[in-house]
């Protein structure tokens, strides 16, 4: 039998394990021009929480009693497709199933000899593409500027900070534990790091860490952290809104300082970022990331959870900050 994880309930606030359900199905049988895929690695990401709500967004919501889907690495175990052979590894947006069939659309081959397979879900996958394109296309950092990154110890944030350093910026990261802030400086080369859980006045802490103000802010979190950054913007600052994890589980719309005065008086740019908007630039970004990784200018962290059945818990753990770098489930 083939195990599948479906959306059992639409979460009210923070997701719970009973919002997911594991069912058993018959093993799929492939036809001509199809492949049978065995799941090897599953990417769990904060943005999936938004798809669990039945609301309009930039991507369709998950349907109740249907499988969850996300970025995955799979192995071709059987092929009747001319473009794939048994033993190939591919990445794509796939369903949370141990085995599934595909007609090949949306699958991209990956080379296990050039990088660990899991890296194609992280630094060489959507994570790395998001970091590179969000920062360069909207943040447009210049050498000597100050870059602040929230959610800096996460998958995207840790890569953003390193790219900022490669481009000559002073980089300040914001994370949730002393262990993570130490890691940002020792492992990823950030110049300063702030633990938001032990910081009473975020605006003051950012002012101290950024004595020349903030030129680029890569925002993965929102909330009071962003409020503190806004108070320290320089003229013509650029704000990349990549995520807002502080509000993903909110049951009412949170309010805070009004944005307009900060944006107006600093002639600042604030723009939302969806990776699909820049799909035409994926090859260029992948080439840059691959080169930097090969040259040792870029490194990455992964939090690996083993076992298909643990996929929902790994996803939930993202909201407690239990990941360092990319959270991945290994099957």
N, C-alpha and C positions, 0 to 999 in steps of 0.2 A: 504494500500500500504506500501511498504518497502523502506526506503530511503538508498541509497548507495552513497558513495563519490568516484569518479573516478579521475584519472590523466587526466586532460584536455589538458595541454600543458607541454612540458619539460621546466622547468624554465631556464631563461637566467640570471645568477647571483642569487640574493636573490629571493626566491619564492614569488609569489604574489597570492592573493586570486583567480584571474581568471585562475591560473594554475590548480585549482581544480573545480570540478563540482558535484553538488548533483543531482542525478536522482532518479526516482521512479520506482520500479519494483513490480511485484506481490509477495505476500508472498510465501515463499517456502513451499512445501509439502514434508514431510518425508516418506521414505519407511522403510522396515525392515532393522534393524542394522544401523539406523540413529537416530540422535537427532536434535531437533530444539533448537537453541541457541538464547537467547536475550542478546545483548551487555549491559554490566553494566559499565565497565571502559575500556578506550582506552589509551595505552601508546604512546606518541609522543616522538621521539628521534632524535637527530641530524643526526645519520647515515642514516636515511631515505632519506636525501637530496641526497646522492650519488646514491641511487637506482632510482632517478628521471632522471639521466643522462643515455643516451644509450651508455654506455661504459662498457668494461670488468672490472669486479671486483671480489671480493670473493663471491658475491651473485648476482643472476640475477637481471637485472633492471626491474622496473615496466613497464608495457606496457600501451601505450596511450589508453584512453577510457576504461580502465579496473580498477577495484577497487584497492585502496591502501591497504596494509596489515601491521599489526604490532602486538606487544604483546597486548593481551586483556584478560579481565575477563568477562566471560559470564555465564548466568544462563540457565540451562536446563529447558525449558518450556514444552517440549513434548519429550517423548522417546519411540523408538521402538528398542532400543539397550540394550542388557543384562547387559552391564557394567555401565550404567548410568540410573538414575531415575529422575523424575521431581523434581525440587528444588535443584538439585546438582549445585555447582559452579565449573567452570573449567577455566584453563588458557591455552593459546596457541597462535600461530601465526594465526590470523584470519583477515578476510577482514573488511574494514570499512563499515559495514552494521548494521542496527538496528537489523535485524534478519537474520540468516543464518542456513543452515543445515550442518551436519558433520557426517562422518562415524566413528568418535571417534579417528581416527589416529592423533597423535600430541596433544591430549588433556590431561591435567594433572589435577586431582581433587585438589581443595584447600579447606581448612577448615576455615570457617568464624568465628568459635568459638575460634580459637587459635591466630588469628591476623586479623586486618581489611583487607577486600578484596583487597583494593588498594595496600597494602604492598606487595602482591604477584607479582606486577608489578615493585616494587621498591627494597627495602632492602632485601626482601625474593625472589625476582625474578631475571631477567636477569641483572638488575642493581647491585644488591648485589653480584651475581656470578661473574660479570665482575670485580668488585672491588677486591674481595677476590682472585680470581684465577690470575688475571693480576699482582697483587702486590706480591703474594706469589710465583707463579711459575716463573716469570721473575725478579721481583724486589728483591725477596729473602731478605727482610729487617732483620737486626740484631739489637738487643738491643743496644742503644747508638748511632746508626747511624742517619743521617739527611735525612729526606724524604721531597721532595718538590712536591706539587700537583698543576697542573694548572687546571682551570675550577673547582676549589675546592668547590664552593658553589652549584655546580650542583649535579645531582643524583648520579653519580658514584664517583666524586671527594670527596664529603662529607663523603661517606662511606670509601673510601680509607684512608683518613686522620685519621678516628677513628680506623681503623684496625691497622694503623701504630702506633698509641698511645698504643693500646692494646699490640703490640709487642715491646714496649719500645723505640720507635724512638722519636727524636725531629722532629716535623711536622710543615712545613711552607706551607701555602696555598696562592694561587693567585686567585683573583676574581675581579669583575668589579665595585663595589661600596663600599663606606665606610660602608653602612649598612650590606653588605654581609661579609666584612672582620671582622666586629665586631661580626657577627653571628658565623663565623668560630671559633673564640676564646671562645665566651660565651656559645654557644650551642653544639659545636662539639669538644671542647678541643684542638684546634690547638694552638701551642706555639706562632706562629707569623703569620701575614697575610699581604699581599701586594695588594693594589689597583692599577692594571695596568693602569687604565685610568688617574690616577694622578701621575704616576711615569715616570719621564723623562728619567732616566737611569736604565733600568731593571737589567743589570749586577751589577751595584753598589748597588741597593736595595737588590738583592739576597745575595750579599757578606755581607751586613750588617745584614740581617736576618739569615744568615747561616755562622757564623764566623769560623766554622770548615769545611766549604765546603759542597758539596752535594754528598751523597752516592747513593741515589735512587731518580729518577725523574719519576713521573707518569704523562705522558703528554696527556692531552685531547684537547689541543688547537693548539700547533705548533706556527709558526710565530716568531715575535720578542720576545715573552715571552720565547720560547725555546732557542732562540739565547742567551738570558741573562743567562739562566740556564747552558748552555754548557760552558760558560766562567768560571763557578765555580765548575766544576766537580772534585771530588776526584779520586785518582787512584782506578781502578777496579769498578767505578760507574756503575750502571745499569739503563738504560732508558727504560721505558715501553711505547711504542707508542700505546695508546688506541684510540686516536682520533686526528683530526686536523681541528677543527671547524673554525679556522681562514681562512682556504682555501676552505671550502666547497662551497662557493658561488662565488669564483674567476672565472673570465672568461679567464684569462691567468695564466700560471704557475708562482707563485711568486718565487723570488730568495732571498737568504740571505747569511749569512756566510757559508762557506763550512764546512761540518761536520767532514771530515776526520782528520784534525789536532787535534781536541778536542778528538775524539774517540781514535786516535793512541797514543797520548802522555799520556793519562790517562789509557790506556789498558781497555777502557770502553766497555760495551755491550749495543747495542741499538737494540731492537727487537720489531717488530710489533706484535699486539695482537688481535686475533679474538676469541671471546668467544667460538665459536663452536669447536675450536681446542682442548678444554679441557672438552668436554661433558662427558667423562668418570668419571670426578671428581666432577660433579654436586652434587651428593648425599652427599659427604664429605663436600663440601662447604656450602650446605644448612643447614646441621647439625650444623656446626660452627656458621653460621649467626643466626640461630634460637636460639641457646644457648646464644650467646652474647646479643641478643635482650631481651630474657627472663631475663637474669641476670642484665639488665640495663646498660651494657657496650657499647651498640650500640643504637643510636637513629636515627631518620630520619625526614626530612621535605618533605612536598608535596605542590605543587601548583595545586589546583583543579579548573578546568574550567568546568562549567556545560553546557550541551546541545550538542547533537550529531552534530548539524549544526556548532558548534564552533570549531570542531576538526582541520580544516585547519589553522584557526587563532592561535590556541594554538601551533601548530607546527611552524608556522612562528615566533611566539613570542620567541621561543628558541634562535633565532639568534640575538635578542635584549636583551638577558639576563634577561627576565622578570620572569624567574622561580627561585625559591629557592628550592633546592632539586629536587625531581622528578616532572615533568610536566605530569599531568594525566587529561583526560577528563572523567567526570562522566555523564552517561546517565540516 
